[in-house]
Amino acid sequence: MAEDIISFHNKTRNTKHEVQTCLLILYLISPSKPRTITFMFLKTLNITNFRNYSHLTFHFKNQITVLIGDNAQGKSNFLEAIYFLASSKSPKADKDEELIKQADEFLRIEGEIEMDSKQEKTSLEIAMQMVEGRLKKKVKVNGIARRVGDYVSNLAVVLFAPEDVNLVTGSPSLRRNHLDQLLSQIDREYKKSLTHYENVVSRKNRILKAINEGIAGTDQLMYWSNQQAMSGEIISRKRKEFFKFINLMERKFGDYKFDYAQSVINTERLKEYQGREVAAMNSLIGPHRDDFLFTFNNKDLAKYGSRGEQRTSVLDLKIAEVSFAETILGTRPVLLLDDIFSELDEDHRQHVVDLSKLQQTVIATVEFDKFLKDALKGAELHAVKNGGVGVFS
């Protein structure tokens, strides 16, 4: 059936989006069909002046790597470095400057990736340096400088950390940022559209302010509104595809759903809102106003969910993100688990362990108890202390 879809694409010259949608549907309606699982494998990681690491060279040997150590020793920073290498963004820092080791002015992270189904390897490098008080970021693929939009998706990761439960109860901007970081990693068109959209909205807001103050006319809005609608519609479409996919997946822990609350954008609606936007001096509709809700049996978990239900819904989301990334990329992303086992009950712990065996997984934990010792036999164990990584004994 997949070959028929590709043949149909070749004959009719359908867009990449249409073929991708067909493949998503094919994946969803054939869950029991045996398939070969392939995954990305990060072979080496070189860290220089990142957080509390001065310099570290690490070679991954096993599919599962476990980092064991007390709090504030560098376990989470190690995972964050991998995330940063993949996406050029930090899942935690408000500003990139915060990532540079204190008293230093530059950082560099390098990695070598290979697909388990292929022989070729890809080297990635991301570097930042303070120059005359300004931060400059550069990325390279196989030693060749790239734009960030062309850099992402060479390595994809999904991170699950205890603070992710805040996605349920936190602000809409927290959820939007999480969604953007995931989709930007695996879809270059999404990343480019998002960057363009954010630049357009910023410029349009300045024009709205100028109109409000009487120093510009509304005729200056047409170009920027059209640009906003063009890139905004791409972002909205891809977000809708994501939520359609994850809500059609088989649920492991109950009827958890993720309701996309879209702020619809098109040229007609922008015209309708033009007067209100001028008065507010701000863009009032579009993807930057989107949100999504976590629900269980049609119950809004932010308002009525227990802490356990909220935590389980986030776990369900992370499982779905891994599957979605695999469907888009054709290979499973690297899974990063940051000290989550102490937050989970026995059934959920076992499910996460089973999930960790389906791709390369890097686990950070304070305690390596009997359950983990038995469940993760054969995993590569390392001790983390004061920004250093050694053999665990």
C-alpha positions as CSV (number, residue, x, y, z in Angstrom):
1,M,0.0,0.0,0.0
2,A,2.8,2.4,0.8
3,E,4.3,1.7,-2.7
4,D,0.9,2.6,-4.2
5,I,0.8,5.9,-2.4
6,I,4.3,6.8,-3.6
7,S,3.3,5.8,-7.1
8,F,0.2,7.9,-6.9
9,H,2.4,10.8,-5.8
10,N,4.7,10.4,-8.8
11,K,1.9,10.2,-11.3
12,T,-0.2,13.1,-10.0
13,R,2.7,15.3,-8.6
14,N,0.9,15.7,-5.3
15,T,2.6,17.8,-2.7
16,K,4.9,16.3,-0.1
17,H,2.2,17.3,2.5
18,E,-0.4,15.2,0.8
19,V,1.8,12.1,0.5
20,Q,2.9,12.5,4.2
21,T,-0.7,12.7,5.3
22,C,-1.4,9.5,3.4
23,L,1.5,7.7,5.1
24,L,0.2,8.9,8.5
25,I,-3.2,7.4,7.7
26,L,-1.5,4.2,6.5
27,Y,0.4,4.0,9.7
28,L,-2.7,4.5,11.8
29,I,-4.9,2.0,10.1
30,S,-2.2,-0.8,10.1
31,P,-1.0,-0.9,13.7
32,S,-0.7,-4.6,13.8
33,K,1.3,-5.0,10.6
34,P,4.9,-6.2,11.4
35,R,7.5,-3.5,10.6
36,T,11.2,-3.1,10.9
37,I,12.1,-0.6,13.6
38,T,15.1,1.6,12.8
39,F,16.5,4.3,15.1
40,M,19.1,7.1,15.2
41,F,22.2,6.3,17.2
42,L,24.3,9.0,18.8
43,K,27.8,7.4,18.8
44,T,29.9,10.2,20.3
45,L,29.3,13.4,22.2
46,N,31.9,16.1,22.8
47,I,31.0,18.9,25.3
48,T,33.0,22.0,25.9
49,N,32.0,24.7,28.4
50,F,28.4,23.7,28.7
51,R,26.7,24.3,32.0
52,N,29.0,22.6,34.6
53,Y,31.1,20.7,32.0
54,S,34.5,22.1,31.1
55,H,35.2,19.3,28.6
56,L,33.9,15.8,28.1
57,T,34.2,13.2,25.4
58,F,31.7,10.4,25.7
59,H,31.3,7.3,23.5
60,F,28.0,5.5,23.5
61,K,28.4,1.8,23.2
62,N,25.0,0.3,24.1
63,Q,21.4,1.1,23.1
64,I,20.6,2.1,26.6
65,T,22.9,4.3,28.7
66,V,22.2,5.0,32.4
67,L,23.7,8.0,34.2
68,I,23.7,7.7,38.0
69,G,24.5,10.3,40.5
70,D,23.3,12.8,43.1
71,N,21.4,15.9,42.3
72,A,23.3,18.9,40.8
73,Q,26.2,16.8,39.5
74,G,25.5,17.1,35.8
75,K,23.1,14.4,34.8
76,S,20.4,16.7,33.5
77,N,23.0,18.9,31.9
78,F,24.3,15.9,29.9
79,L,20.8,15.3,28.6
80,E,20.3,19.0,27.9
81,A,23.5,19.0,25.8
82,I,22.1,16.2,23.6
83,Y,18.9,18.1,23.3
84,F,20.7,21.3,22.4
85,L,22.9,19.5,19.8
86,A,19.7,18.1,18.2
87,S,17.5,21.2,18.2
88,S,19.8,24.2,18.7
89,K,17.5,25.1,21.6
90,S,17.5,24.4,25.3
91,P,14.4,22.9,26.9
92,K,15.1,24.8,30.1
93,A,17.1,28.0,29.6
94,D,15.3,31.3,28.9
95,K,18.5,32.7,27.2
96,D,21.2,30.8,25.3
97,E,23.8,32.7,27.3
98,E,22.9,30.7,30.4
99,L,24.2,27.5,28.8
100,I,27.8,28.8,28.6
101,K,29.9,27.7,31.6
102,Q,30.3,30.4,34.1
103,A,33.5,32.5,33.5
104,D,33.8,31.3,29.9
105,E,32.7,33.0,26.7
106,F,32.0,30.2,24.4
107,L,30.7,26.6,24.2
108,R,30.8,23.9,21.7
109,I,29.0,20.6,21.4
110,E,29.8,18.0,18.7
111,G,28.2,14.7,18.0
112,E,28.4,11.8,15.5
113,I,25.2,10.1,14.5
114,E,24.4,7.0,12.4
115,M,21.3,5.2,11.4
116,D,21.2,1.6,12.4
117,S,20.0,0.7,8.9
118,K,22.7,2.6,7.1
119,Q,26.5,2.8,7.1
120,E,26.9,6.5,6.6
121,K,27.6,8.8,9.5
122,T,26.7,12.4,10.1
123,S,28.7,14.8,12.3
124,L,27.0,17.7,13.9
125,E,28.5,20.8,15.6
126,I,26.9,23.7,17.4
127,A,29.0,26.5,18.9
128,M,28.2,29.8,20.6
129,Q,30.5,32.7,21.5
130,M,30.1,36.1,23.1
131,V,31.6,38.7,20.8
132,E,31.5,42.3,21.9
133,G,28.6,41.6,24.2
134,R,26.6,39.8,21.6
135,L,26.0,36.1,21.4
136,K,26.8,34.4,18.0
137,K,25.6,30.9,17.2
138,K,27.0,28.7,14.4
139,V,26.0,25.2,13.4
140,K,27.7,22.7,11.1
141,V,26.8,19.4,9.4
142,N,29.7,17.3,8.3
143,G,32.0,20.3,8.8
144,I,29.9,22.6,6.5
145,A,28.2,25.6,8.0
146,R,24.4,25.5,7.7
147,R,21.5,27.7,8.6
148,V,19.6,26.5,11.6
149,G,16.6,25.7,9.5
150,D,18.7,23.3,7.4
151,Y,20.5,21.9,10.5
152,V,17.6,20.5,12.4
153,S,16.2,16.9,11.9
154,N,19.6,15.4,11.5
155,L,19.2,14.3,15.1
156,A,15.8,14.2,16.8
157,V,15.2,13.6,20.5
158,V,12.3,13.4,22.9
159,L,12.9,14.4,26.5
160,F,10.8,13.4,29.4
161,A,11.5,15.1,32.7
162,P,9.5,15.5,36.0
163,E,8.8,19.2,35.4
164,D,7.0,18.3,32.2
165,V,3.9,17.7,34.3
166,N,3.7,21.6,34.3
167,L,2.6,21.3,30.7
168,V,-0.8,20.3,31.9
169,T,-1.3,23.3,34.3
170,G,1.1,25.8,33.0
171,S,0.6,28.7,30.6
172,P,-0.5,28.3,27.0
173,S,3.0,29.7,25.9
174,L,4.6,26.8,27.7
175,R,2.6,24.3,25.7
176,R,3.1,26.2,22.5
177,N,6.9,26.2,23.1
178,H,6.9,22.5,23.8
179,L,5.0,21.8,20.6
180,D,7.2,24.1,18.5
181,Q,10.4,22.5,19.8
182,L,9.1,19.0,18.9
183,L,7.9,19.8,15.4
184,S,10.8,22.0,14.6
185,Q,13.2,19.1,15.2
186,I,11.5,16.8,12.8
187,D,10.0,19.0,10.1
188,R,12.2,21.6,8.4
189,E,9.2,23.3,6.7
190,Y,7.6,23.8,10.1
191,K,10.8,25.3,11.5
192,K,11.2,27.7,8.5
193,S,7.5,28.7,8.6
194,L,7.7,29.3,12.4
195,T,10.8,31.4,12.1
196,H,9.3,33.4,9.3
197,Y,6.0,33.8,11.2
198,E,7.7,35.0,14.3
199,N,9.7,37.6,12.4
200,V,6.5,38.8,10.5
201,V,4.5,39.2,13.7
202,S,7.3,41.1,15.4
203,R,7.5,43.5,12.4
204,K,3.7,43.8,12.1
205,N,3.3,44.7,15.8
206,R,5.7,47.6,15.3
207,I,3.5,48.8,12.4
208,L,0.4,48.4,14.5
209,K,1.9,50.6,17.2
210,A,2.9,53.2,14.6
211,I,-0.7,53.2,13.2
212,N,-2.1,53.6,16.6
213,E,0.2,56.6,17.2
214,G,-0.8,58.2,13.9
215,I,2.6,58.0,12.2
216,A,1.7,55.2,9.7
217,G,-1.3,54.1,7.6
218,T,-3.2,50.9,7.6
219,D,-2.1,50.3,4.0
220,Q,1.2,49.2,5.4
221,L,-0.5,46.2,7.0
222,M,-1.5,44.4,3.8
223,Y,1.9,42.8,3.0
224,W,2.6,41.7,6.5
225,S,-0.9,40.3,7.1
226,N,-0.6,38.3,3.9
227,Q,2.8,37.0,5.0
228,Q,1.4,36.2,8.5
229,A,-1.5,34.3,7.0
230,M,0.7,32.3,4.6
231,S,3.1,31.0,7.2
232,G,0.5,30.8,9.9
233,E,-1.7,28.5,7.8
234,I,1.3,26.1,7.3
235,I,2.0,26.0,11.1
236,S,-1.7,25.4,11.9
237,R,-2.1,22.6,9.4
238,K,1.0,20.8,10.7
239,R,-0.2,21.2,14.3
240,K,-3.6,19.8,13.4
241,E,-1.9,16.8,11.7
242,F,0.1,16.1,14.9
243,F,-2.9,16.2,17.2
244,K,-5.0,14.1,14.8
245,F,-2.2,11.5,14.8
246,I,-1.7,11.3,18.5
247,N,-5.4,11.2,19.3
248,L,-5.9,8.3,16.9
249,M,-3.2,6.2,18.6
250,E,-4.1,3.3,20.8
251,R,-4.0,4.5,24.4
252,K,-2.0,2.6,27.0
253,F,-3.4,4.0,30.2
254,G,-6.9,5.1,29.5
255,D,-8.9,7.6,27.4
256,Y,-6.3,10.5,27.4
257,K,-6.8,13.0,24.7
258,F,-5.1,16.2,23.6
259,D,-7.6,18.9,22.4
260,Y,-6.1,21.4,20.0
261,A,-7.5,24.9,20.6
262,Q,-6.6,26.7,17.4
263,S,-6.6,30.4,16.8
264,V,-7.8,30.3,13.2
265,I,-5.8,32.5,10.8
266,N,-6.6,33.6,7.3
267,T,-6.6,36.9,5.3
268,E,-10.4,37.4,5.8
269,R,-10.1,36.9,9.6
270,L,-7.1,39.3,9.8
271,K,-9.2,41.9,8.0
272,E,-12.0,41.4,10.5
273,Y,-9.6,41.9,13.5
274,Q,-7.6,44.8,12.0
275,G,-9.3,47.5,14.0
276,R,-8.9,45.6,17.3
277,E,-5.3,44.9,16.5
278,V,-4.5,48.5,15.9
279,A,-6.2,49.4,19.2
280,A,-4.3,46.8,21.0
281,M,-1.0,47.4,19.1
282,N,-0.6,43.7,19.0
283,S,-1.5,40.7,16.7
284,L,-4.5,39.1,18.3
285,I,-5.0,35.9,16.2
286,G,-2.9,33.1,14.7
287,P,-0.6,30.2,15.9
288,H,1.0,32.4,18.5
289,R,-2.4,32.3,20.3
290,D,-2.9,28.6,20.0
291,D,-3.3,26.2,23.0
292,F,-4.0,22.6,23.7
293,L,-5.7,20.9,26.6
294,F,-4.9,17.6,28.3
295,T,-8.2,15.6,28.9
296,F,-9.1,12.3,30.5
297,N,-12.6,10.9,29.8
298,N,-13.5,14.4,28.5
299,K,-12.3,15.9,31.8
300,D,-10.0,19.0,31.7
301,L,-7.0,17.7,33.7
302,A,-5.7,21.2,34.4
303,K,-8.8,22.0,36.4
304,Y,-10.0,18.6,37.6
305,G,-7.2,16.1,37.2
306,S,-5.3,14.5,40.0
307,R,-1.5,14.8,40.1
308,G,-1.3,11.1,39.0
309,E,-3.6,11.7,36.1
310,Q,-1.7,14.8,35.0
311,R,1.6,12.9,35.2
312,T,0.1,9.9,33.2
313,S,-1.2,12.2,30.5
314,V,2.3,13.7,30.0
315,L,3.7,10.2,29.7
316,D,1.1,9.4,27.2
317,L,2.0,12.5,25.2
318,K,5.7,11.6,25.2
319,I,5.0,8.1,23.9
320,A,2.9,9.6,21.1
321,E,5.7,12.1,20.3
322,V,8.2,9.3,19.8
323,S,5.8,7.5,17.4
324,F,5.0,10.7,15.5
325,A,8.7,11.5,15.0
326,E,9.3,8.0,13.8
327,T,6.4,8.3,11.3
328,I,7.7,11.6,9.9
329,L,11.4,10.8,9.8
330,G,11.2,7.0,9.1
331,T,13.4,6.3,12.1
332,R,12.9,6.5,15.9
333,P,14.4,9.5,17.8
334,V,16.7,9.3,20.7
335,L,14.8,9.1,24.0
336,L,16.0,11.1,27.0
337,L,14.6,10.2,30.4
338,D,15.5,12.7,33.2
339,D,15.0,11.2,36.6
340,I,11.4,10.2,36.0
341,F,11.2,6.7,37.6
342,S,10.7,7.9,41.1
343,E,7.6,9.8,39.9
344,L,5.9,6.7,38.4
345,D,4.1,3.7,39.8
346,E,5.2,0.1,39.0
347,D,3.0,-0.3,35.9
348,H,4.1,3.0,34.4
349,R,7.8,2.3,35.3
350,Q,7.6,-1.0,33.4
351,H,6.0,0.6,30.4
352,V,8.8,3.2,30.2
353,V,11.4,0.5,30.5
354,D,9.8,-1.4,27.6
355,L,9.7,1.8,25.6
356,S,13.3,2.5,26.3
357,K,14.3,-0.7,24.5
358,L,12.8,0.4,21.2
359,Q,15.4,3.1,20.4
360,Q,18.6,4.6,21.8
361,T,17.7,5.8,25.3
362,V,19.7,7.8,27.7
363,I,18.5,7.7,31.3
364,A,19.5,9.9,34.2
365,T,18.6,8.8,37.7
366,V,19.6,9.4,41.3
367,E,18.7,5.9,42.5
368,F,19.5,2.7,40.6
369,D,17.2,0.4,42.6
370,K,16.5,-3.3,42.2
371,F,13.7,-2.7,39.8
372,L,16.0,-0.8,37.4
373,K,18.9,-3.2,37.9
374,D,16.7,-6.1,36.9
375,A,14.8,-4.3,34.1
376,L,17.9,-2.7,32.5
377,K,20.3,-5.6,32.4
378,G,22.9,-5.1,29.7
379,A,22.6,-1.3,29.8
380,E,25.8,0.8,30.0
381,L,26.1,2.3,33.5
382,H,28.0,5.5,34.3
383,A,28.5,7.6,37.4
384,V,28.2,11.4,37.2
385,K,29.9,13.6,39.7
386,N,31.0,17.3,39.6
387,G,30.7,17.5,35.8
388,G,32.6,14.3,35.1
389,V,31.4,10.9,33.9
390,G,33.0,7.7,35.0
391,V,32.4,4.0,35.4
392,F,29.6,3.1,37.8
393,S,30.5,0.5,40.4
